[in-house]
């Protein structure tokens, strides 16, 4: 029987070493890596497509914002920044024996690469508005494109490392058997790509509405509903295999930790509501049902508001489910 009090299981179970702030940190880290990876790959594979360049920008911007926001709960959880801020620097000094130090370097480098890539995207195409000679303009465009691609390629490496690290951090932490499965980093990586992918698609209209002057391309795409819908359908189409992969990985992971107290808490106990309803139903099954519903509709009109509503609802549910995954895994190992 599912215990619906599991939505508050982390608080009902007493004191834990890593609480909600670390769950949020793990979630934002995975989302950041997935968004940056999705956006960069879209640009690298479809550079000539203006519509996918908008998606690429969205992914890079969201990835940058998420990784920077993710540092806030980490610093707050350390509880030392306001007392002795210099001590935070010691997190960099225990490589390679400390997984936390390795992760600190990975995330710091990824954050720097993401910020630089975002700045390059903000100034992308600015040379076309300057009155200069044609050959010079073409040369500047070529240099700008190559520099951007370089940072995207290197950034993708650290984006994957960041997503993987969020799982490895638990695997190497405190010798908790529930976190010791080799499948946990794979599960968190798949979830990170999934949440980052849908966040990149979801924020295209949000960015277009909130900052139209800073990002005019986003606003222009909103006026081309058919193109925007095709992009979002493609995003959803890429996300469905990731969701199916998550379903396989999460149950395979649970099989590897069967018999532990964490397994009992997650599957049958105080966290079962968060797992079965928050992650499995909301984050995985309902998005698949919505995708099938949209797929099976007879002759859908591409710009129908209901189609956009179904897709964006699916994106939001995937994001919610991604957080519940980190929540139940993190608290399941400590209760």
N, C-alpha and C positions, 0 to 999 in steps of 0.2 A: 504494500500500500504506500502511495506517495505521501510524504509528510510535507504539507504546504507551508509549515513553519520554517522549512528549509530556506525560504527566501531571506530569513533572518538568522540562518543557522550559525553564521560566523560570530554573531553577537550572543546567541543563546548558549553557545558552547563554552563560555568563559574566556579567560585571557589567552590571546595568541600573540606570538612574537611578530609575525608579519600580518598586518591587518588590511583594511580596505584601501589605504593609500598605496600599498605595494601591489594590490590587485589592479588598481587604476594605472599604476606605472607599467606593469606587465602588459596591460591592454593597450595603452597608448604606444608603447614601444613596438608591439607587433603590428598595430595599425599603421604606424609611421613607416615602418619598413615595407609593408605591403603596398601602401599608397605610392611611395617613391618608386618602388620597383615597377608597379603597374604603369605609372605615368611615363617613366623613362623608357620602358620597353615599347610603349605605344609610339613614342617619338622616334626611337631607333628603328622600328620596323615599318613605320608609315610616315616618314618625314615629309612626303609631298602632299599628304592629306591634311588640309586646313582644319577639318573637323576634329581629327584625332590629335592635332596639336593642341586644341583647346582641352581635350581630355588629359593630354600629357601635362599641360600646365597645372590643371586641377590636382593631379596626382602629386606632383612635386610640391605644390603649395601646401596641400593637406599633410603630406609627409613631413614637411618642415615644421608646420605648426604643431603637429602631434608630438614630434620628438622633443620640441622645446617645452611644450606643456607637460610632457611626461617627466621632465626634470623637477617640476614643482612638487608633486607628491613624494618623489624620492627624497628631496631635500627636507621636506617637512617630516618625513618618517625618521630621518636620521636624528632629528631633535638636537643637533649640535650646531647648526648653521648660525643660529642667533646667539649661541653661547660662545663658541670658538670656531668661527668660520674657516680659519686656516686649516683646522683639522680635517676638513672635507677633502683637502688636497692629498691626504694620506691614502685615499682610495685609489690613487694612481700608482702607488709605490710598491705594490705587492704582486707584480707580474713576474713569472707566470703562475706562482703557487696559489694565488687567490683568484677564483672565478669572478668574484665581484670586481677585482681590479682589472681583469681582462675585459669584462663587460663595460667597465667605466671608460676604458680606452676606445673600445669599439663604438659605443654610443656617442662619445665625444667627437670622434673623427667623423662618424656618420652625420652628426648634427652640423658640423662645419661644412661638410660637402653639400648637405641639403640646403643650407643657407646660401652658399655660393651659387648653387644651381638655380635656386629661386630668384636670386638677383639677376643672373644671366637671362632667365626667362622674362623678368620684368622689363629688361632692356632689349629683348629679342625683337629684331626688325626695326629698331629705332633709326638705323642708318638709312633706311628707305625714305625717311621724312626729312633728311638733310640734303641740302643742295650741293652735291659733289659730283665729280665726273663718273660716268658709267662704269669704267673699268675699276676705279677705286671702290665704288659702291659694291661691285661684284666681289672684289677681293675681301672687303670687310665682312660681307655676308658669309663668304666661305670660311674665313677665320673664326667668326662668331659661331658658326655651326659646328666646326671641329672642336672648339673649346667646350661648347655646351655638351657635345657628345662625349668628350673625354670625362667630364665631371659626372655625367650620367652613368657611364660604364663603371667607373670606380665607385660611384655612389651605390650602384646596384649591388656590388660585392658586399659593401658594408651594410646595406639594407637587409640582405639575406642573413648576414652575420648577426645583425641586431635581432631579427625575428627568432633565429635559432638560439641566441643567447638567453632570451626570455624563458625558454624551456630548460636550457642547460643550467641556468642559475638555480632552479629548484632541484634538478637532478643531482647537483654537487653539494646541495645545502643540507646541513644538519643531519645527514645520514637517515633520512626518513624514507622508509621502504616504498610508501605510496608515490613518492616523487622519483624513485630510482629507475623507472622503466626507460629503456632506450628509445621508446616510441614517443615519449613526452615532448622532446624538442621537435619532432616531426609534426606532431599534432598542433603545437603552438605555431609552427611555421605555416602550415596549411591554413590555420585560422587567421593568421596575420595577413597572408596574401588575400584571403577572402574578404576580410573586413576592410583592408586598404583599397581593394579593387572597387567595392561598392561605395565606399566613402568618396573616392575620386569621381564616380559618376553622380552621386547624390549632391555633391557640392557645386557642380557646374551651374545649375540654376540659382543656387544660393549666392555664389560669388557674382554671377551676372546681375542679380538684383541689388545686392548690398554695395558693391564697388564697381559700378558700370564704367566710370571714367578711368579707373586704374586698369581695368581688364575689359576693354570694349569688345574683344573677340567673344567673350562669354555672353555678353548682352546680344551681340549679333546672332549667335547660335540659337538663342532663345526665340528669335524671330523666324528661325528656320526649323519649324516643329518636326517635319519629317526627318531631317538629318539628325536632329537631337534624339528622336525616338530610336533611330537605327543604332546610334552609338550606345544608348542605354540598353537596348535589346542585346547588343553584342556583349556589353558588360555582364548582363544577366546570364547570357549564354556561356561565358567563360567561368562565371561563378558557380553554376550548377555542378560541374565536375569537381570543383573544389569542395562543395558541400557534401557530395557523395563520398569524396575522399575522407572528409572529416568524420562522417558516420562510420566508415570502416576503421579509421585510426582510433577513434575514441573507444569503440568496443574492443578492439584489439589491445589497446592500452589497459583497459579495465581488466581484461583477462590476465594480463601480465602481473597485475597487482591484486588479483582475487585472493581473499583470505586476510587482507590487511584491514585495520580498523577504518582507514580512510575509504576503502572500497565499500564497506558497510554503511558508512555515513552518507556517501554519495548516492549509492544505488537504492538503499532501503531506509536510511536514517534521516537525520535532521537536515541534510543538504539535498535530499531526493527531490524536493519540490523545485529547487533552483536548477537541478540537473535535468530532470525530465520535462519540466514545463519551460523553464527559462532558456535552457540550451537546446535540448533535443526538439521540443515542439516549436517554440517561438523562433529559435535561431536556425533550425535546419529543415524541419518537415513543412512548416507553413510556407516558407519561401519556395520550396519545391512544388507545393500545391498551387501557389500563385503563378509560378512559371508555366505549369501544365495548363492551368486555366487560360492564361493568355495565349498559349500555344494552340489550344484547341478551339479558340473562338473562331467563328466562321467569318472569313473575310474582314478582319479588323481594319478599321480606318486608322492610318498611321498617327494622325494627330488627335485622336479621341482623348479627352481628358481622363477617362476611366483607365485607359491603357497606361498613361503616365502614373496615375494613382497606384495601380497595381504594382508597377515596377518600383516606384519609390517606397511603397509600403514594404515590399520585399527587402529593399536595401536597408531600411531602418531596422527591420526584424533581425537581419543578419548581424548588424552592429550590436544590437541588444544581446543576441546569443553569444557573440564573441566575448563580451564582458562576463556573462554568466559562466562561460567555460573557465576563464581565469579564476573567477570567484570560487567555484566549487573545487577546483584542483588545489588552489592555495589553501583554503580553509580545511579541505578534506584531509590534508596532510598534517594538520595541527590540532584537530579536535579529538 
